[in-house]
């Protein structure tokens, strides 16, 4: 059996995080993945709160809009790494594509 992980997988993992990990069959990693998702959310809210007081509104909007794709990509890479490590833990061979 082969499971392919491509560009769309990173996008879906970035957007849906822990639910993508759960959907891929790693329910035992759901709590860890959810904690990571909440960490990313906390970071985003922290940046929003910090820039609310010190930065003009236009610059704040630019910073927050620039952060969204960066956080989606970062979360996607993190979730795919969890899935890859989960397959390795199950004894599967993982081939980088």
FENHU-V75754 format. One record per run of one state. SS is the DSSP state (2 for helix, 1 for strand, 0 for the rest). FROM is the first residue (numbers start at 0). TO is the last residue. If there is no record, write none. Layout:
{{SS	FROM	TO} {SS	FROM	TO}}
This chain:
{{0	0	5} {2	6	15} {0	16	16} {2	17	22} {0	23	25} {2	26	53} {0	54	55} {2	56	88} {0	89	96}}
